[in-house]
């Protein structure tokens, strides 16, 4: 799924041109800055942002574009389309209108709880080591 510059300009029209945290140029859109923007996108089923959930696998920036590879907790995620729409809206509101936004939904590697940030695992009451063991066990045939 790719957002064209015209799609991004629609998002910019909705937010106003003087957003205080807008990235001044596409070149200023570092991976860390993009991840910070994506922290605004919350998975409504669990109430945690998609970065800390470990759903964002890759962020690449060029002077004219931002590319994201991300996943969902499950291919059957009922909120998948809404989350993708929220990703496009958050990036479109923060990036210049001439910056192309490319969001690719991937299923490999499959998401598992060990991909979450440690603070997120602790929030859910999971220990880091136990989570990694459970994720490994989940792939083993019963």
N, C-alpha and C positions, 0 to 999 in steps of 0.2 A: 504494500500500500504506500503510495507516494503522494505527498502534498506538493502541489505546484506553488510557485510564488503568488499566483492569484488567490489560491486558497489561504495562504498565509496573510495576504493583505486584508482579506475579509475578517480574519481574526484580529488583525491590528486595528481595523475600523471599530470593532466592538470594544477594544480596550482603551482607545485613545492613544495619541502619538507620544504622550509624555510620561509613559510608565517609568517610575523611578528605577526599576531593576532591569530595564530592557538592555540587552547586549547591544553595544554601539555598532559593532561590525560583526559579520560572520566570523572573521578571523579571531575576534575576541571570545568566541564561543568555545571555550575549552571543554574537555571531557568532564572535568569537575563541575564546571558551571552548568553544563547540560544535565548532569546527574542532580544538581541542586534544583533545577527547574522541574525535573521529573519527580522529585520528592513531594511536589504539590499534588501528584496524582495518587489517589488512595484507592486500594481495592476495597470496595464497599462491603464485601462479605466478611472481611477480617479487620477493617479499620486501620490498616497499616499501609504506608506508601510503597509503591512498586519497586523502588530502589532497595529499601531495607528488606523487602520480602525476597530479594534476589531474582526478580523477574527481568531485570535489565542486564543482558549478557554483554553487549558491546556498544560503545559509543565512538563514532568517528566524526571528526569535523574537518572540513576543508574551507577555504575562503568563501565558497559559494553554497555549501550544503552541510547538512547534519544527517548522519545515518545512524539508526538505532536498530539493534537486534534485541528482541525481547521475547518472552514467552508468557504463558499463563500457568497457574498452578495445575491445570488439567486441560486437555483438549476440549473437554465438555464444560468449561467455565461459562456459566450463564451471563457473566458480566464482561466477557471478553470484548465485545464490540464497544460497550460503553467505556471501558478502560482505554482502548485504542483511540476513541474519540477524545477522551480527556487528555491523552498524550499529545495528540495533534493540537488541541486547543491551548495547552500550556506552552508548548514550543512556539506555536504561532503567535501567541501573545507576547512572548519574550524576545523572539528573534526578529531581525529586520525582515521586511516583507519580501526582499529579493533573495532570501535564503531558502533553498529547497530543503524540504523535510522528508526523509525517507525512513519509514518505520516498517521493519520486516518482522513478522511473527514467525518464530521458529519453534520446533519441538525437540530438537537435539542440542544439547543433552536435555533429557527430561528434567523438569524442575523437581527438587526434593527439599525438605526442610533444612538440610545442611547448607543450602545456598543463602539462607537468611543471614542478615547481620546478627552478630552475637547478642546485641541488646534486644533485637526482635525475638530471637529464640528465648531469651530470658523472660521477656514480656509474656510469652505464651507458657512459661514454666518448663521449657525444655532445656536440658543441659547440652552444651555443645558436643561433647563426646558421645552422649547417648543418641543424639540426632544423627551423627555420621554413621553410627552403627545401625540405626533403624533404616536409614536410607540405603545402606548397602544390603541389608536384609530384605528390603522391599523388592529388590530385583531378583532375589533367589527364588527358584521354584519351590513350592510347598510340597 
